[in-house]
């Protein structure tokens, strides 16, 4: 499975825009866990390397490898969800009105 190409194809299907893989935030669901938001780093035939992204400041927080055979779903993470999370933390009363 070529994860990079699947992510790029998925993005093209839903946005009609070509976007560099480095600019996309992705969601990965495995047999055991959900990873989001994260960035694609690299892959080989057996492993996918990703970096988890901190929601607070959008910095890289943790790099990890996921066994490709355990991936059950890939998705594109919507950056607007990060903005919503920031707004809830800083201005919760305004957000819920």
Secondary structure, DSSP 4 states (H G I P E B T S, - for coil): --HHHHHHHHHHHHHS----GGG--EEEEESS-EEEEEEEEEE-SSEEEEEEE-TTT--EEEEEEEEGGGEEEEEE--THHHHHHHHHHH-HHHHH-
